[in-house]
Amino acid sequence: MNTMFKKLSQVKKWQLVLYSVLLLVVIGLMVSLKYCSRGNGGRAMSVNSHHISGGDTLDVAIEYSPLSYYAYGDSLGGFNYEFLKLLSDSCGVPMRFHPVVSLKKALEGLDKGVYDVMAAQYPVTRENRKLYLFTSALYLDKQVLVQRNTEGVVIQSQLDLAGDTVNIVNGSPMRERILSLAREIGDTIHVVSDSIYGPEQLFMMVSTGDIKYAVINESIARKMVQSHPNVDISTAISFSQFQSLTLRKGDRDLCEKFNKWIEKVKKLPEYRGLYDKYLSH
């Protein structure tokens, strides 16, 4: 009996040691996570902090698309990405890029201070100016209808969209333009806002026949149509609009700095090369 109690006592002692070791491990992990969650200078990162990277580094929400930002193997490209990289190198402005697909989530992150600036296809309109600041224009763009042309082009003018349905990226200002167009032609145009896919994916879905029509920016559509000859993008939905970087309303000083940096970069020969590479038709 004494032997049995002795063995039970030894088991409990080993259990106590094991629990103590596990407790120390958990405490150690908690401490490590606490320090890992801090930025430069020991300042904790959060979605409410102005610079989640810390210091002078600017956090950039950059749209994942053939025009703005893309990854091909080990290479990164895209007009917005290469333009901002050129700006960063020539003006000495450190940046951290955060690829995004959802325009709505990018704007939410900008509102919360997760990002300092957004590089995405978000047109400079009167309505959007009420919500955000915009830098000097990087280039001009417009919205076009994406449709299959395998059996001829069905929609040859905006009037032909009466009673039909188009797909757009969720949170896109294109919704207001299409609803305005519906009022102009005196008929209904149904709008489906896709909360999962970006403009590139919507283009592909039209090409494969998964959806009938989509409205995206012409600059992206022109890149995509080169490898998808079964798609037509000849029907314009809007007039040409300025495409700029987007900032919060309260960041006027930062916006003015960006305008000076953009003015400097546009004078560089490298900018002309980027424009010809991505935007010349």
N, C-alpha and C positions, 0 to 999 in steps of 0.2 A: 504493500500500500504506500509506504514511504517512497518507494522507487517510482511509483506512478505519479505521485504528487510532485516529485522532483522533476520528472520529465515534463509534466504540465507547466511547471514553473519555468523551465527552460524554453518551452515553446512560447509562452507569454512574453518572456524576456526578448526572444528573437523578433516576435511580432512588434514589440515596442520599439526595438531598434529599427526595424523596417519602416514603421510608420514615421519615426523621427527623420530617417533619411529622406523619405518621400516628401515630408513637410519642408525640409530644407531645400529640396529640389524645386518645389512649387514656389517657395519664397524667392529663390534665386531667379526663376523664370520671370516672376512678377517684377523684380527689380530690373532685370535685363530689358523687359518690354517697356518699362517706364523710361529708361534711358534711350532706348531705340526710338521711342516716339517723340524725342526732342530734336529740334532743328539745331542750327548753328547757334552757339552761345548758350545752349541748354534751354532754349525756349520751346515749350511744347507745341507741336503741330496740331491744328484742328481745322475744321472746315470754316471756322469763323475768323481764322487768322488772315491777315492781309497778304503775307507772303509765306506760303507753306514751305517753300524751299529755304527760307531764312536769308538774312543779309540783303544784298542788292539784287539777288536773282529774281527774275520775273517769271511767273508761272503762266504758260501759254496753253490755252485749250485750242487744239488745232484739229480741224475736221479731217477725218480719214476719207480721202477721195482721190481719184486720179489727178486732179488739178492741185488740190491743197497739200496733201501729204500721203505718201504711200511707201510701203516697204517691199522691195523685190530682192529676195535672197538676203545678202548682207548689205545691200545698198538702200539708202533712204532718198526720197525725192519728192517732188511736188513744188509748185510755184510758191505757195505761202511758206513752206518749210525752207526752201532755198533762199527766198527773199529775207526771211527773218534771220536765218543763219548768216547771210551776208551783212545784215544790219548789226547783228550781235558782234561779228568779227571786226567790222569797220568802225563801229561806234563804241566798242568796249562795253557792251551791255550783256551781262550773263543771263541766259534764259534756260528754262527747263520746259520741255514740250510734253504735253499730255494729250495723246490722240483720243478723239471722241467720234462717235458715230451719230449719236442723238443730238440734234441741235437744241432740243428742249432741255436736255440734261446739261449741256454746255452752258446755256444761259442761266440755268439754276445755279450751277457752280460759280459762274461769274457774279451772280447776285449775292451769293453767300461768302464771297471772298476766297473761294478755293482757287480761282484763277484771277490773274491781274488783267489779262487781255484775251480776247477770243479771235482766232483767225479762222473764219468760216464764211460760207456764202450766205450772208445776212444783209440784204440790200439796204442802202441808206434811203429810207422813205420818211415822209413827214410823220407818220405814225410811230416808226421806230425811233426817230429822234426824240420823241417824248419820253422814251424809256431809257435810252443809252446815249453815250458819247461815241462819236465816230472820228477816226483819224482822217488825214488827207487820203484821197482815193489812191488805191494801188492799181486799179484797172477798171474798165467798164464791162458790164455783163448784162444779160437779159434772160428771161425764162422762156423755154420752148416746150412744145408738146412732143412727147415721145410716143410713136406709134409704129406698128409693123407695116411694111410695105410689100409683103409677099403677094397680096392680091390687089395691089393698087393702093394709093393713099386715100383713106376714107375721109379724114378730116383735112380739108383743104383751106378752110378759113375758120376763124373763131366762131362764126355763126353756126357752123356744123356741129358744135359741141352741145347745142341745145338738147336738153333731156338726157344727156349722157353722163358718164362717171369718169372722174380722173383721180389718180392717186398722187399724193404728195407726202413728203417727210413730215412727221408729227412736229408741231411747233413752228413750221415754216410760215413766213409771212406771205407765201404764195396763196395761202387760203383766202386771205382778204382780196387779193388781186382777182382770183377766180370768181369769188362771190360778186365782186364789183363788175366783172365781165358779164356774169349772168344777168345783172340788172341792166347792163348796157344793151344786151340782145333781147331782153324782155322774156327770158325763159329760165328754167332751172338747170343748173349744172351741179351734179352731186359730187361732193368732195370726200374722199376717203383718206384720213390721216394715218399713216403707218408709223407706229411707235417703236418698231423693231429695226427696220432697214433704213439705210441712207440712200442718197440719190443714185449711187452706182448700182446698188442692188435693185432699185426700182427699174432702172434702165434694163438690167439683165432680165427681170421678170417680164417686161414687155417683150423683149427679144425672144424669150422662150414661150410666150403665150400665156403665162400665168396670170397676168393682168392685161387689160386692154390698153389703157392710156396712163401716162405719168407726166408730170410737169416738173422739170428740173432746170438748172442753169445751163445756158448754152455752152459755156466753157467746158463743163464736164461732159455734156452730150457730144460735143465735137471730138473729144478724146476717145469716147467710147464707140462712136459710130464707125471709126476707122477699122475696127475689128469686128463690127456687126453690121454688115451691109443690108441685112433684112429689116433695118430700123430707119424710119424717117424722122427728121427733126426740123423740117422746113417751116413749120407753123409756129410763129412767135405768139407768146401769150402776153408779154409785157414790152414796154419800151426799154431801151438801154438804161441801166442803173449803175451808180457808183458802187464799187466793192471796196470796203475799207476794213480796218481793224476795229473791234468793238470793245468799249470799256464802260465801267460803271459811271453813272451820272456824277458821282462825287470825285472822280479821279481826273479833274480838269488839268491839274499840273502835269500828270503823267501823259495825258493826251497831247498836251503842247510839246512835251519832250519827244513823243513819238513823231509828231509832225516835223520837227527839226531833223530827227534821224532819217525819216522817210525822204525828205527833201535832199539830204546828203546822198543817200543810197541811189536815188533816181538819176543822179549825175554821174554815177560810176558806169564804166563800160560793161561791167558784169551784169548790171540791171538790164541793159539792152539785150544781152545774151539770154537772160532768163525770160524776158518778154517774148523774144523770137522763138524760144524753145517751147514755151507752154501756151502762148496766147495768140501768136500770129496764125491767121487762117489761110 
